[in-house]
Amino acid sequence: MKFCKGAEPRKMAAYFRFEVYTPHRAFFADTVEAIVITLLDGEAAVYANHSHFTAPVIPCLLKIKDSKGIWKTAFTSEGLLEVTSHKTVLLSDAAEWPAEIDYERAKEAKEKAEETLKTAMLKFETEAAAASLKRANMRIRARDESVK
């Protein structure tokens, strides 16, 4: 095959199986090129042939690059990500596509969590409210970014 001067052959993308499960449904299962997710210690990108690991996930925007090269975004709550040689699995408390998010409910949850943070006296109250606020903010962000 001949290439123009300075041009290099385009490399084929490698793919892997990615699955997302919540207690209520199988949210996603398909072959993908990449995912980007926020772990407890920072954001991580996973590609085919990634080294094996298991890590906790915090509420975040999950970005999925499908086999056609199109990025999709979804909200995911707390969970556990396992990367192995044959597939990557996310077990999450909740996962929603932006169109599935009840925007008004998320705004109400945010307001309630903010109010609780102002008045809470006990550590477990503030920790629960902070977690609720993080989830609400991520849901709102997922919905807002999808309508841009």
C-alpha positions as CSV (number, residue, x, y, z in Angstrom):
1,M,0.0,0.0,0.0
2,K,1.4,3.4,-0.9
3,F,1.0,6.5,1.3
4,C,1.5,10.2,0.6
5,K,4.9,11.6,1.7
6,G,4.7,12.0,5.5
7,A,1.5,10.0,5.8
8,E,1.3,7.0,8.0
9,P,-1.1,4.1,7.8
10,R,-4.1,4.5,10.1
11,K,-4.1,2.0,13.0
12,M,-7.2,-0.1,13.6
13,A,-8.8,0.6,17.0
14,A,-9.0,-2.3,19.4
15,Y,-12.2,-3.1,21.2
16,F,-13.4,-4.7,24.4
17,R,-16.6,-5.9,26.0
18,F,-18.0,-3.4,28.5
19,E,-21.0,-4.1,30.7
20,V,-22.8,-2.0,33.3
21,Y,-25.2,-3.5,35.8
22,T,-27.4,-1.9,38.5
23,P,-29.5,-3.7,41.1
24,H,-32.5,-2.9,38.8
25,R,-31.3,-3.7,35.3
26,A,-28.5,-4.4,32.9
27,F,-27.8,-0.8,31.8
28,F,-25.3,-1.4,29.0
29,A,-23.6,-4.3,27.3
30,D,-21.7,-3.8,24.1
31,T,-18.3,-3.8,22.4
32,V,-16.5,-0.4,22.9
33,E,-13.3,1.3,22.0
34,A,-12.8,3.2,25.3
35,I,-14.5,4.4,28.6
36,V,-13.7,7.3,30.8
37,I,-14.8,7.1,34.4
38,T,-14.0,8.7,37.8
39,L,-12.6,6.4,40.4
40,L,-12.1,7.2,44.0
41,D,-8.5,8.4,43.3
42,G,-9.2,10.2,40.0
43,E,-10.3,9.9,36.5
44,A,-9.3,6.8,34.5
45,A,-9.5,5.9,30.8
46,V,-9.8,2.2,29.9
47,Y,-8.9,0.8,26.5
48,A,-8.6,-2.7,25.1
49,N,-5.7,-4.7,26.7
50,H,-5.7,-2.5,29.7
51,S,-3.9,-3.9,32.8
52,H,-6.2,-5.7,35.2
53,F,-7.6,-3.8,38.2
54,T,-10.6,-3.4,40.4
55,A,-11.5,0.0,41.8
56,P,-14.3,1.9,43.6
57,V,-16.2,4.4,41.4
58,I,-17.7,7.6,42.7
59,P,-20.7,9.4,41.2
60,C,-19.6,10.8,37.8
61,L,-20.2,11.1,34.1
62,L,-19.4,7.9,32.5
63,K,-18.1,8.4,28.9
64,I,-18.3,5.5,26.5
65,K,-16.7,5.5,23.0
66,D,-18.6,2.9,21.0
67,S,-17.3,0.7,18.2
68,K,-18.3,3.4,15.7
69,G,-16.2,6.0,17.4
70,I,-19.1,7.9,18.9
71,W,-18.9,9.1,22.5
72,K,-22.0,8.6,24.7
73,T,-22.4,10.0,28.2
74,A,-24.3,8.6,31.1
75,F,-24.6,9.3,34.9
76,T,-23.4,6.6,37.2
77,S,-23.5,6.5,41.0
78,E,-21.2,4.7,43.4
79,G,-20.0,1.3,42.3
80,L,-17.1,-1.0,41.5
81,L,-15.2,-1.3,38.2
82,E,-13.4,-4.5,37.3
83,V,-11.1,-4.6,34.3
84,T,-10.0,-8.0,33.1
85,S,-8.5,-9.4,29.9
86,H,-11.8,-10.4,28.4
87,K,-14.2,-7.7,29.6
88,T,-14.7,-4.7,31.8
89,V,-17.7,-4.6,34.2
90,L,-19.2,-1.8,36.2
91,L,-21.5,-2.7,39.1
92,S,-23.2,0.5,40.1
93,D,-26.0,1.6,42.5
94,A,-27.6,3.5,39.6
95,A,-26.9,4.4,36.0
96,E,-29.0,6.6,33.7
97,W,-28.8,8.0,30.2
98,P,-29.4,11.8,30.2
99,A,-32.9,11.4,28.7
100,E,-33.8,9.2,31.7
101,I,-32.9,11.7,34.3
102,D,-35.7,13.4,36.1
103,Y,-34.3,16.9,36.1
104,E,-36.8,18.4,38.5
105,R,-36.2,15.6,41.0
106,A,-32.5,16.0,40.7
107,K,-32.8,19.8,41.4
108,E,-35.0,19.0,44.5
109,A,-32.5,16.5,45.8
110,K,-29.7,19.1,45.4
111,E,-31.7,21.7,47.3
112,K,-32.6,19.2,50.1
113,A,-29.0,18.1,50.4
114,E,-27.7,21.7,50.5
115,E,-30.2,22.5,53.3
116,T,-29.3,19.4,55.2
117,L,-25.6,20.3,55.0
118,K,-26.4,23.7,56.5
119,T,-28.3,22.3,59.5
120,A,-26.8,18.9,60.1
121,M,-25.3,18.3,63.5
122,L,-24.1,14.7,63.2
123,K,-21.3,13.4,61.0
124,F,-23.4,10.7,59.4
125,E,-26.0,13.4,58.4
126,T,-23.4,15.5,56.7
127,E,-21.7,12.6,54.9
128,A,-25.1,11.3,53.6
129,A,-26.1,14.8,52.5
130,A,-22.7,15.4,50.8
131,A,-23.1,12.1,48.9
132,S,-26.6,13.0,47.9
133,L,-25.5,16.4,46.7
134,K,-22.7,14.8,44.6
135,R,-25.2,12.5,42.9
136,A,-27.7,15.3,42.3
137,N,-25.0,17.5,40.8
138,M,-23.8,14.7,38.5
139,R,-27.3,14.0,37.3
140,I,-27.9,17.7,36.6
141,R,-24.6,18.0,34.8
142,A,-25.3,14.9,32.7
143,R,-28.7,16.3,31.7
144,D,-27.3,19.8,31.0
145,E,-24.4,18.5,28.8
146,S,-26.8,16.4,26.7
147,V,-29.0,19.4,25.7
148,K,-26.0,21.6,24.6
